[in-house]
Amino acid sequence: MVKLKKQFYEGIVYSTNDRYEYINNDEEVTTLAPQKQQLRVQLDKKNRNGKAVTIVTGFIGSEDDLAELGKKMKQKCGVGGSIKNKEILIQGDFRKRIVDLLLADGYRAKMIGG
């Protein structure tokens, strides 16, 4: 017997109430202007075998714009990284360089943590 995966049921709503109205939360998220973004840059070493990762959080906008910003930062730092859970992960300790890049692009950014 094959079990159905959870992904098939995600987002499906059933109600016996005649007055129930389905609300679709899949609307396109608009990206705020760089001057209105408040980005936070921090260093993380936990659960990474002692290797440092610079994390950029607080971006409000579409996934495509976030991926574009992440790609630009990876290219400017010359390292790898990824975008997960609306966070940009850059391999290595590049906090100062990333804050400078974000400020030059017009974003409001600050370093948090030690």
Backbone as JSON Lines, residues from 0, in Angstrom:
{"i":0,"aa":"M","n":[0.84,-1.17,0.0],"ca":[0.0,0.0,0.0],"c":[0.89,1.24,0.0]}
{"i":1,"aa":"V","n":[0.61,2.17,-0.87],"ca":[1.39,3.38,-1.01],"c":[0.75,4.49,-0.18]}
{"i":2,"aa":"K","n":[1.58,5.13,0.64],"ca":[1.08,6.24,1.43],"c":[1.18,7.53,0.62]}
{"i":3,"aa":"L","n":[0.17,8.36,0.73],"ca":[0.21,9.64,0.05],"c":[1.04,10.61,0.87]}
{"i":4,"aa":"K","n":[1.83,11.39,0.18],"ca":[2.69,12.35,0.86],"c":[1.87,13.53,1.34]}
{"i":5,"aa":"K","n":[2.39,14.19,2.37],"ca":[1.7,15.32,2.96],"c":[1.55,16.48,1.99]}
{"i":6,"aa":"Q","n":[2.49,16.62,1.06],"ca":[2.45,17.75,0.15],"c":[1.18,17.79,-0.68]}
{"i":7,"aa":"F","n":[0.53,16.65,-0.91],"ca":[-0.71,16.64,-1.68],"c":[-1.85,17.27,-0.9]}
{"i":8,"aa":"Y","n":[-1.79,17.21,0.42],"ca":[-2.87,17.74,1.25],"c":[-2.6,19.14,1.76]}
{"i":9,"aa":"E","n":[-1.43,19.67,1.51],"ca":[-1.09,20.99,2.03],"c":[-1.92,22.05,1.33]}
{"i":10,"aa":"G","n":[-2.59,22.88,2.1],"ca":[-3.37,23.96,1.55],"c":[-4.8,23.61,1.22]}
{"i":11,"aa":"I","n":[-5.21,22.36,1.36],"ca":[-6.58,21.96,1.05],"c":[-7.43,22.12,2.3]}
{"i":12,"aa":"V","n":[-8.56,22.77,2.14],"ca":[-9.45,23.03,3.27],"c":[-10.83,22.46,2.95]}
{"i":13,"aa":"Y","n":[-11.42,21.78,3.92],"ca":[-12.76,21.26,3.74],"c":[-13.61,21.71,4.91]}
{"i":14,"aa":"S","n":[-14.79,22.19,4.63],"ca":[-15.69,22.62,5.68],"c":[-17.12,22.27,5.31]}
{"i":15,"aa":"T","n":[-17.89,21.86,6.3],"ca":[-19.3,21.57,6.07],"c":[-20.16,22.81,6.29]}
{"i":16,"aa":"N","n":[-19.56,23.89,6.73],"ca":[-20.28,25.13,6.97],"c":[-20.63,25.78,5.63]}
{"i":17,"aa":"D","n":[-21.9,26.11,5.41],"ca":[-22.35,26.72,4.15],"c":[-21.82,28.14,3.99]}
{"i":18,"aa":"R","n":[-21.51,28.81,5.07],"ca":[-21.07,30.2,5.03],"c":[-19.54,30.34,4.98]}
{"i":19,"aa":"Y","n":[-18.83,29.24,4.9],"ca":[-17.36,29.28,4.89],"c":[-16.86,29.89,3.58]}
{"i":20,"aa":"E","n":[-15.91,30.83,3.7],"ca":[-15.31,31.45,2.54],"c":[-13.84,31.08,2.49]}
{"i":21,"aa":"Y","n":[-13.43,30.57,1.36],"ca":[-12.03,30.18,1.18],"c":[-11.17,31.43,1.01]}
{"i":22,"aa":"I","n":[-10.08,31.51,1.77],"ca":[-9.16,32.63,1.69],"c":[-7.87,32.12,1.07]}
{"i":23,"aa":"N","n":[-7.46,32.72,-0.02],"ca":[-6.24,32.32,-0.71],"c":[-5.1,33.23,-0.26]}
{"i":24,"aa":"N","n":[-4.09,32.66,0.41],"ca":[-2.95,33.43,0.9],"c":[-1.76,33.35,-0.04]}
{"i":25,"aa":"D","n":[-1.97,32.97,-1.28],"ca":[-0.88,32.83,-2.23],"c":[-0.65,34.09,-3.05]}
{"i":26,"aa":"E","n":[-0.98,35.25,-2.48],"ca":[-0.83,36.5,-3.2],"c":[0.65,36.84,-3.36]}
{"i":27,"aa":"E","n":[0.97,37.54,-4.41],"ca":[2.34,37.94,-4.7],"c":[2.79,38.98,-3.66]}
{"i":28,"aa":"V","n":[3.95,38.75,-3.08],"ca":[4.5,39.67,-2.1],"c":[5.29,40.74,-2.84]}
{"i":29,"aa":"T","n":[5.0,42.0,-2.56],"ca":[5.74,43.07,-3.21],"c":[6.98,43.38,-2.4]}
{"i":30,"aa":"T","n":[8.04,43.68,-3.08],"ca":[9.31,43.98,-2.43],"c":[9.35,45.44,-2.04]}
{"i":31,"aa":"L","n":[9.72,45.68,-0.79],"ca":[9.85,47.05,-0.32],"c":[11.08,47.7,-0.95]}
{"i":32,"aa":"A","n":[11.07,49.01,-1.0],"ca":[12.23,49.76,-1.5],"c":[13.41,49.54,-0.58]}
{"i":33,"aa":"P","n":[14.63,49.6,-1.11],"ca":[15.81,49.37,-0.26],"c":[15.88,50.31,0.95]}
{"i":34,"aa":"Q","n":[15.4,51.54,0.81],"ca":[15.45,52.48,1.93],"c":[14.53,52.08,3.07]}
{"i":35,"aa":"K","n":[13.51,51.27,2.77],"ca":[12.55,50.85,3.8],"c":[12.89,49.49,4.39]}
{"i":36,"aa":"Q","n":[13.87,48.79,3.82],"ca":[14.28,47.47,4.35],"c":[15.16,47.67,5.58]}
{"i":37,"aa":"Q","n":[14.97,46.86,6.58],"ca":[15.82,46.87,7.77],"c":[16.47,45.49,7.86]}
{"i":38,"aa":"L","n":[17.67,45.34,7.31],"ca":[18.34,44.06,7.27],"c":[19.3,43.93,8.44]}
{"i":39,"aa":"R","n":[19.43,42.7,8.94],"ca":[20.32,42.41,10.05],"c":[21.34,41.36,9.59]}
{"i":40,"aa":"V","n":[22.6,41.62,9.89],"ca":[23.69,40.74,9.48],"c":[24.33,40.18,10.74]}
{"i":41,"aa":"Q","n":[24.46,38.84,10.78],"ca":[25.03,38.21,11.97],"c":[25.9,37.03,11.58]}
{"i":42,"aa":"L","n":[26.75,36.61,12.5],"ca":[27.63,35.47,12.29],"c":[27.08,34.3,13.08]}
{"i":43,"aa":"D","n":[27.12,33.11,12.48],"ca":[26.61,31.91,13.14],"c":[27.61,30.79,12.97]}
{"i":44,"aa":"K","n":[27.88,30.08,14.08],"ca":[28.77,28.91,14.04],"c":[28.1,27.68,14.63]}
{"i":45,"aa":"K","n":[26.91,27.83,15.15],"ca":[26.23,26.72,15.82],"c":[25.79,25.67,14.81]}
{"i":46,"aa":"N","n":[25.98,24.41,15.16],"ca":[25.59,23.26,14.36],"c":[26.2,23.28,12.96]}
{"i":47,"aa":"R","n":[27.39,23.86,12.83],"ca":[28.06,23.93,11.54],"c":[29.5,23.44,11.64]}
{"i":48,"aa":"N","n":[29.78,22.6,12.63],"ca":[31.12,22.04,12.84],"c":[32.18,23.11,12.98]}
{"i":49,"aa":"G","n":[31.88,24.23,13.61],"ca":[32.84,25.29,13.85],"c":[33.06,26.22,12.68]}
{"i":50,"aa":"K","n":[32.4,26.0,11.56],"ca":[32.58,26.85,10.39],"c":[31.65,28.05,10.47]}
{"i":51,"aa":"A","n":[32.17,29.2,10.13],"ca":[31.4,30.44,10.24],"c":[30.52,30.64,9.01]}
{"i":52,"aa":"V","n":[29.32,31.15,9.26],"ca":[28.38,31.48,8.2],"c":[27.78,32.84,8.54]}
{"i":53,"aa":"T","n":[27.81,33.74,7.57],"ca":[27.21,35.06,7.73],"c":[25.76,34.97,7.27]}
{"i":54,"aa":"I","n":[24.83,35.43,8.12],"ca":[23.4,35.32,7.84],"c":[22.81,36.73,7.72]}
{"i":55,"aa":"V","n":[22.05,36.95,6.65],"ca":[21.34,38.21,6.44],"c":[19.85,37.93,6.57]}
{"i":56,"aa":"T","n":[19.19,38.59,7.51],"ca":[17.76,38.38,7.76],"c":[17.02,39.71,7.65]}
{"i":57,"aa":"G","n":[15.7,39.62,7.6],"ca":[14.85,40.8,7.63],"c":[14.41,41.3,6.27]}
{"i":58,"aa":"F","n":[14.71,40.57,5.19],"ca":[14.32,41.02,3.85],"c":[12.82,40.81,3.67]}
{"i":59,"aa":"I","n":[12.14,41.85,3.2],"ca":[10.71,41.76,2.94],"c":[10.5,41.92,1.44]}
{"i":60,"aa":"G","n":[10.06,40.85,0.81],"ca":[9.84,40.91,-0.63],"c":[9.72,39.53,-1.23]}
{"i":61,"aa":"S","n":[9.78,39.48,-2.55],"ca":[9.59,38.23,-3.26],"c":[10.84,37.37,-3.19]}
{"i":62,"aa":"E","n":[10.64,36.08,-3.43],"ca":[11.75,35.13,-3.41],"c":[12.76,35.42,-4.52]}
{"i":63,"aa":"D","n":[12.29,35.9,-5.66],"ca":[13.18,36.21,-6.77],"c":[14.12,37.36,-6.43]}
{"i":64,"aa":"D","n":[13.58,38.41,-5.79],"ca":[14.41,39.54,-5.4],"c":[15.42,39.15,-4.32]}
{"i":65,"aa":"L","n":[15.0,38.28,-3.41],"ca":[15.9,37.79,-2.37],"c":[17.03,36.97,-2.99]}
{"i":66,"aa":"A","n":[16.69,36.13,-3.96],"ca":[17.71,35.32,-4.63],"c":[18.68,36.2,-5.41]}
{"i":67,"aa":"E","n":[18.17,37.25,-6.03],"ca":[19.03,38.17,-6.77],"c":[20.0,38.89,-5.84]}
{"i":68,"aa":"L","n":[19.51,39.34,-4.68],"ca":[20.37,40.01,-3.7],"c":[21.41,39.04,-3.16]}
{"i":69,"aa":"G","n":[21.0,37.8,-2.88],"ca":[21.94,36.79,-2.4],"c":[23.02,36.48,-3.42]}
{"i":70,"aa":"K","n":[22.64,36.38,-4.68],"ca":[23.6,36.11,-5.74],"c":[24.62,37.23,-5.85]}
{"i":71,"aa":"K","n":[24.15,38.45,-5.74],"ca":[25.06,39.61,-5.82],"c":[26.06,39.6,-4.68]}
{"i":72,"aa":"M","n":[25.59,39.3,-3.47],"ca":[26.49,39.27,-2.32],"c":[27.5,38.15,-2.43]}
{"i":73,"aa":"K","n":[27.08,36.99,-2.91],"ca":[28.01,35.87,-3.09],"c":[29.09,36.22,-4.11]}
{"i":74,"aa":"Q","n":[28.71,36.9,-5.18],"ca":[29.68,37.29,-6.2],"c":[30.65,38.32,-5.67]}
{"i":75,"aa":"K","n":[30.16,39.31,-4.92],"ca":[31.02,40.36,-4.4],"c":[32.0,39.83,-3.35]}
{"i":76,"aa":"C","n":[31.56,38.82,-2.59],"ca":[32.44,38.24,-1.56],"c":[33.32,37.13,-2.14]}
{"i":77,"aa":"G","n":[32.95,36.6,-3.27],"ca":[33.73,35.54,-3.91],"c":[33.64,34.21,-3.21]}
{"i":78,"aa":"V","n":[32.49,33.93,-2.6],"ca":[32.3,32.67,-1.87],"c":[30.95,32.08,-2.23]}
{"i":79,"aa":"G","n":[30.67,30.91,-1.7],"ca":[29.39,30.25,-1.9],"c":[28.39,30.64,-0.84]}
{"i":80,"aa":"G","n":[27.19,30.15,-1.02],"ca":[26.14,30.42,-0.05],"c":[24.82,29.89,-0.57]}
{"i":81,"aa":"S","n":[23.75,30.21,0.15],"ca":[22.43,29.76,-0.26],"c":[21.37,30.67,0.33]}
{"i":82,"aa":"I","n":[20.14,30.46,-0.1],"ca":[18.99,31.18,0.43],"c":[18.04,30.14,0.99]}
{"i":83,"aa":"K","n":[17.8,30.19,2.31],"ca":[16.91,29.25,2.97],"c":[16.06,30.0,3.99]}
{"i":84,"aa":"N","n":[14.78,29.67,4.03],"ca":[13.86,30.23,5.02],"c":[13.9,31.75,5.06]}
{"i":85,"aa":"K","n":[13.93,32.38,3.89],"ca":[13.97,33.84,3.76],"c":[15.21,34.44,4.41]}
{"i":86,"aa":"E","n":[16.3,33.69,4.44],"ca":[17.58,34.16,4.95],"c":[18.64,33.92,3.88]}
{"i":87,"aa":"I","n":[19.6,34.83,3.82],"ca":[20.73,34.65,2.92],"c":[21.9,34.14,3.75]}
{"i":88,"aa":"L","n":[22.45,32.99,3.36],"ca":[23.58,32.39,4.06],"c":[24.81,32.53,3.18]}
{"i":89,"aa":"I","n":[25.85,33.17,3.71],"ca":[27.11,33.36,3.0],"c":[28.19,32.62,3.78]}
{"i":90,"aa":"Q","n":[28.95,31.77,3.09],"ca":[29.99,30.99,3.75],"c":[31.14,31.89,4.17]}
{"i":91,"aa":"G","n":[31.5,31.84,5.45],"ca":[32.62,32.62,5.97],"c":[32.15,33.84,6.74]}
{"i":92,"aa":"D","n":[33.13,34.53,7.35],"ca":[32.84,35.72,8.14],"c":[33.03,36.96,7.26]}
{"i":93,"aa":"F","n":[31.95,37.44,6.65],"ca":[31.97,38.59,5.78],"c":[31.0,39.67,6.27]}
{"i":94,"aa":"R","n":[30.82,39.78,7.57],"ca":[29.84,40.72,8.11],"c":[30.11,42.15,7.67]}
{"i":95,"aa":"K","n":[31.33,42.61,7.86],"ca":[31.67,44.0,7.55],"c":[31.49,44.28,6.06]}
{"i":96,"aa":"R","n":[31.98,43.39,5.2],"ca":[31.88,43.6,3.75],"c":[30.42,43.6,3.31]}
{"i":97,"aa":"I","n":[29.61,42.71,3.85],"ca":[28.2,42.64,3.46],"c":[27.44,43.88,3.91]}
{"i":98,"aa":"V","n":[27.71,44.36,5.13],"ca":[27.06,45.58,5.59],"c":[27.45,46.75,4.69]}
{"i":99,"aa":"D","n":[28.71,46.84,4.32],"ca":[29.15,47.91,3.42],"c":[28.47,47.81,2.06]}
{"i":100,"aa":"L","n":[28.34,46.59,1.52],"ca":[27.66,46.4,0.23],"c":[26.19,46.8,0.31]}
{"i":101,"aa":"L","n":[25.53,46.4,1.4],"ca":[24.11,46.72,1.55],"c":[23.9,48.23,1.71]}
{"i":102,"aa":"L","n":[24.77,48.89,2.48],"ca":[24.65,50.34,2.66],"c":[24.91,51.06,1.33]}
{"i":103,"aa":"A","n":[25.84,50.56,0.54],"ca":[26.13,51.18,-0.76],"c":[24.94,51.03,-1.72]}
{"i":104,"aa":"D","n":[24.17,49.96,-1.59],"ca":[22.99,49.75,-2.42],"c":[21.76,50.48,-1.91]}
{"i":105,"aa":"G","n":[21.87,51.15,-0.77],"ca":[20.75,51.93,-0.24],"c":[19.93,51.22,0.82]}
{"i":106,"aa":"Y","n":[20.31,50.01,1.21],"ca":[19.59,49.29,2.25],"c":[20.0,49.83,3.62]}
{"i":107,"aa":"R","n":[19.1,49.71,4.57],"ca":[19.44,49.99,5.96],"c":[19.86,48.67,6.57]}
{"i":108,"aa":"A","n":[21.1,48.58,6.96],"ca":[21.62,47.32,7.48],"c":[22.46,47.59,8.71]}
{"i":109,"aa":"K","n":[22.46,46.62,9.63],"ca":[23.32,46.73,10.8],"c":[23.76,45.35,11.23]}
{"i":110,"aa":"M","n":[24.91,45.32,11.89],"ca":[25.44,44.06,12.43],"c":[24.82,43.82,13.8]}
{"i":111,"aa":"I","n":[24.44,42.57,14.03],"ca":[23.93,42.21,15.35],"c":[24.77,41.05,15.87]}
{"i":112,"aa":"G","n":[24.77,40.9,17.17],"ca":[25.56,39.82,17.78],"c":[26.99,40.25,18.02]}
{"i":113,"aa":"G","n":[27.8,39.3,18.5],"ca":[29.19,39.55,18.88],"c":[30.0,39.89,17.76]}
